[in-house]
Amino acid sequence: MPLSDKTLEATLQLSPLKVTSLLGRARLLQRAALEGSAPMLLRGKNLGLLCETPSDEAQALFRNAAEALGARVAVMRPGLSLLSDPQQVQDTARMLGRLYEAVECQGLDPALVQRIGQHAGIPVFDGAATKSHPTTRLTDLLGDQTVPADNRRFVLQALLLDAIA
């Protein structure tokens, strides 16, 4: 399915190659779900979910998407802020990098997420499961064979696979 300039523009910082790659993976996951086979492509992988807010829809989406692929997800409160000592942020980021294959940050300041990402040595996502993330706009491009909530999960899973597998 060719992508229009408007669609690409709507995805903000995603390159055309990244959009094509994510959609391709999401369509494969969608097809597998329709056939009744759930690939466990992240079996044995450990993911972290850093969040400052009580459990919500975005946290549930991230956990469900990752766990459906076989990953284990640890939810934790980071206890960090922009005012945290730089060494504390670095040490925490390095520890996260040793414990997890990737980390999703929700409700944290983007500058803090960037600092964590600089030192973790693993993929660090800034709200990948939130409605405001650029990948959310790809959901409509998967068509109506599956419900929008499932399409969103497939796009998120594609993003995880692209970064980890």
The 8 nearest C-alpha neighbors of each residue, nearest first, counted from 0:
[[1, 2, 140, 19, 22, 3, 141, 23],
 [2, 0, 3, 19, 4, 6, 140, 15],
 [3, 1, 6, 0, 4, 7, 5, 19],
 [2, 4, 6, 5, 7, 1, 8, 0],
 [3, 5, 7, 6, 8, 2, 9, 15],
 [4, 6, 8, 3, 7, 9, 2, 10],
 [7, 5, 9, 3, 8, 4, 2, 10],
 [6, 8, 4, 9, 10, 5, 3, 15],
 [7, 9, 5, 6, 10, 11, 4, 12],
 [10, 8, 6, 7, 11, 5, 136, 133],
 [9, 11, 133, 7, 8, 13, 12, 136],
 [12, 10, 9, 8, 13, 133, 7, 14],
 [11, 13, 10, 14, 133, 8, 9, 7],
 [14, 12, 10, 11, 17, 18, 15, 133],
 [13, 15, 17, 16, 18, 12, 7, 10],
 [16, 14, 18, 17, 19, 7, 13, 2],
 [15, 17, 19, 14, 18, 20, 13, 21],
 [18, 16, 20, 14, 19, 15, 13, 21],
 [17, 19, 15, 21, 20, 16, 22, 14],
 [20, 18, 16, 22, 17, 21, 23, 15],
 [19, 21, 17, 23, 18, 22, 16, 24],
 [22, 20, 18, 24, 23, 157, 19, 25],
 [21, 23, 25, 19, 24, 20, 26, 18],
 [24, 22, 20, 26, 21, 25, 19, 27],
 [23, 25, 27, 21, 157, 26, 22, 28],
 [26, 24, 153, 22, 28, 154, 157, 27],
 [25, 27, 29, 23, 28, 24, 22, 30],
 [28, 26, 30, 24, 29, 25, 31, 23],
 [27, 29, 31, 25, 26, 30, 153, 32],
 [28, 30, 26, 32, 27, 31, 25, 33],
 [29, 31, 33, 27, 32, 28, 26, 34],
 [32, 30, 34, 28, 36, 33, 29, 27],
 [33, 31, 35, 29, 34, 30, 36, 37],
 [32, 34, 30, 35, 31, 29, 36, 145],
 [33, 35, 31, 32, 36, 30, 37, 29],
 [36, 34, 32, 33, 31, 37, 30, 38],
 [37, 35, 31, 32, 34, 38, 33, 30],
 [36, 38, 32, 31, 39, 35, 68, 67],
 [39, 37, 40, 68, 36, 31, 28, 69],
 [40, 38, 68, 69, 42, 41, 37, 67],
 [39, 41, 68, 38, 42, 69, 164, 160],
 [42, 40, 70, 69, 68, 44, 39, 43],
 [43, 41, 69, 70, 39, 44, 40, 68],
 [42, 44, 70, 41, 45, 69, 71, 40],
 [45, 43, 70, 41, 42, 71, 100, 46],
 [46, 44, 71, 99, 70, 100, 72, 43],
 [47, 45, 72, 99, 101, 102, 100, 71],
 [46, 48, 102, 73, 72, 74, 99, 103],
 [47, 49, 74, 103, 102, 104, 73, 75],
 [50, 48, 104, 75, 76, 77, 103, 74],
 [51, 49, 105, 76, 52, 106, 104, 48],
 [50, 52, 76, 106, 107, 53, 49, 77],
 [51, 53, 50, 54, 106, 55, 105, 76],
 [54, 52, 55, 51, 50, 58, 76, 56],
 [53, 55, 58, 52, 56, 59, 57, 50],
 [54, 56, 58, 57, 53, 59, 52, 60],
 [55, 57, 59, 58, 60, 54, 129, 128],
 [58, 56, 60, 129, 128, 59, 55, 61],
 [57, 59, 61, 60, 55, 56, 54, 62],
 [58, 60, 56, 62, 57, 61, 63, 55],
 [61, 59, 57, 63, 58, 62, 64, 56],
 [62, 60, 58, 64, 59, 63, 128, 65],
 [61, 63, 59, 65, 60, 64, 66, 58],
 [64, 62, 60, 66, 65, 61, 67, 59],
 [65, 63, 61, 67, 152, 62, 66, 156],
 [66, 64, 62, 70, 68, 67, 63, 61],
 [65, 67, 70, 69, 63, 68, 64, 62],
 [68, 66, 64, 69, 65, 63, 39, 37],
 [67, 69, 39, 66, 41, 65, 40, 70],
 [68, 70, 42, 39, 66, 41, 67, 40],
 [71, 69, 66, 44, 41, 42, 65, 45],
 [70, 72, 45, 66, 46, 44, 73, 69],
 [73, 71, 46, 47, 45, 62, 74, 70],
 [72, 74, 47, 48, 46, 75, 71, 45],
 [75, 73, 48, 47, 49, 72, 76, 50],
 [76, 74, 49, 77, 48, 73, 50, 47],
 [75, 77, 50, 51, 49, 78, 74, 48],
 [76, 78, 79, 49, 75, 50, 51, 80],
 [77, 79, 76, 80, 51, 83, 75, 50],
 [80, 78, 77, 83, 88, 81, 82, 111],
 [81, 79, 82, 83, 111, 78, 108, 107],
 [80, 82, 83, 111, 79, 108, 110, 84],
 [81, 83, 80, 84, 79, 85, 111, 88],
 [84, 82, 80, 81, 79, 85, 87, 88],
 [83, 85, 87, 86, 82, 88, 81, 79],
 [86, 84, 88, 87, 83, 89, 82, 90],
 [85, 87, 89, 88, 84, 90, 83, 91],
 [86, 88, 90, 84, 85, 89, 91, 83],
 [89, 87, 85, 91, 86, 90, 92, 115],
 [90, 88, 86, 92, 87, 91, 118, 93],
 [91, 89, 87, 93, 92, 88, 86, 94],
 [90, 92, 94, 88, 89, 93, 87, 95],
 [93, 91, 119, 115, 95, 89, 94, 90],
 [92, 94, 119, 96, 90, 95, 91, 118],
 [93, 95, 91, 97, 96, 92, 90, 98],
 [96, 94, 92, 98, 93, 97, 99, 91],
 [95, 97, 119, 93, 94, 98, 99, 121],
 [98, 96, 94, 95, 99, 93, 100, 119],
 [97, 99, 95, 96, 94, 100, 45, 46],
 [100, 98, 45, 46, 101, 96, 95, 97],
 [99, 101, 46, 45, 121, 44, 163, 96],
 [102, 100, 122, 46, 99, 121, 123, 47],
 [101, 103, 47, 123, 46, 48, 124, 104],
 [102, 104, 124, 48, 123, 49, 125, 47],
 [105, 103, 49, 125, 126, 124, 50, 48],
 [106, 104, 50, 126, 107, 49, 125, 103],
 [105, 107, 50, 51, 52, 108, 104, 126],
 [108, 106, 105, 109, 104, 112, 111, 51],
 [107, 109, 111, 110, 112, 106, 81, 80],
 [110, 108, 112, 111, 113, 107, 125, 114],
 [111, 109, 113, 112, 108, 114, 81, 107],
 [112, 110, 114, 108, 113, 109, 81, 115],
 [113, 111, 109, 115, 114, 110, 116, 108],
 [112, 114, 116, 110, 111, 115, 109, 117],
 [115, 113, 111, 117, 116, 112, 110, 118],
 [114, 116, 92, 112, 113, 117, 118, 119],
 [117, 115, 113, 123, 119, 114, 118, 112],
 [116, 118, 114, 115, 119, 113, 120, 92],
 [117, 119, 116, 92, 115, 120, 89, 93],
 [120, 118, 92, 96, 93, 116, 121, 115],
 [119, 121, 96, 118, 122, 116, 117, 93],
 [122, 120, 119, 101, 96, 100, 123, 116],
 [123, 121, 101, 124, 102, 162, 116, 120],
 [124, 122, 102, 116, 101, 103, 121, 125],
 [125, 123, 103, 127, 104, 126, 102, 122],
 [124, 126, 104, 127, 103, 105, 112, 123],
 [125, 127, 105, 129, 128, 104, 124, 132],
 [128, 126, 132, 129, 125, 124, 103, 155],
 [129, 127, 57, 126, 61, 60, 130, 155],
 [130, 128, 57, 126, 131, 132, 127, 105],
 [129, 131, 132, 135, 128, 57, 133, 127],
 [130, 132, 129, 133, 135, 126, 127, 128],
 [131, 133, 134, 127, 130, 129, 135, 126],
 [134, 132, 10, 135, 136, 11, 131, 13],
 [135, 133, 136, 137, 132, 10, 154, 138],
 [136, 134, 137, 133, 138, 132, 130, 151],
 [135, 137, 134, 138, 133, 10, 139, 9],
 [138, 136, 140, 135, 134, 139, 154, 22],
 [137, 139, 151, 150, 140, 136, 135, 141],
 [140, 138, 141, 137, 142, 136, 147, 150],
 [139, 141, 137, 138, 142, 22, 136, 0],
 [142, 140, 139, 138, 150, 26, 143, 137],
 [143, 141, 140, 144, 139, 145, 138, 150],
 [142, 144, 145, 146, 141, 147, 139, 150],
 [145, 143, 142, 146, 141, 33, 29, 150],
 [144, 146, 143, 149, 150, 147, 142, 29],
 [145, 147, 149, 148, 150, 143, 144, 151],
 [148, 146, 150, 149, 151, 145, 138, 139],
 [149, 147, 151, 150, 146, 152, 145, 138],
 [150, 148, 152, 151, 147, 146, 153, 145],
 [149, 151, 147, 153, 152, 138, 148, 154],
 [150, 152, 148, 154, 138, 149, 153, 147],
 [151, 153, 149, 155, 150, 154, 64, 156],
 [154, 152, 25, 156, 150, 151, 155, 28],
 [153, 155, 157, 25, 151, 156, 152, 158],
 [156, 154, 158, 152, 157, 153, 151, 159],
 [155, 157, 153, 159, 158, 154, 64, 152],
 [158, 156, 154, 160, 25, 24, 155, 159],
 [159, 157, 155, 161, 156, 160, 21, 154],
 [160, 158, 156, 162, 161, 157, 163, 155],
 [159, 161, 164, 157, 163, 162, 158, 156],
 [160, 162, 158, 159, 163, 157, 164, 21],
 [163, 161, 159, 160, 158, 164, 122, 101],
 [164, 162, 160, 161, 159, 100, 101, 122],
 [163, 160, 161, 162, 41, 40, 159, 44]]
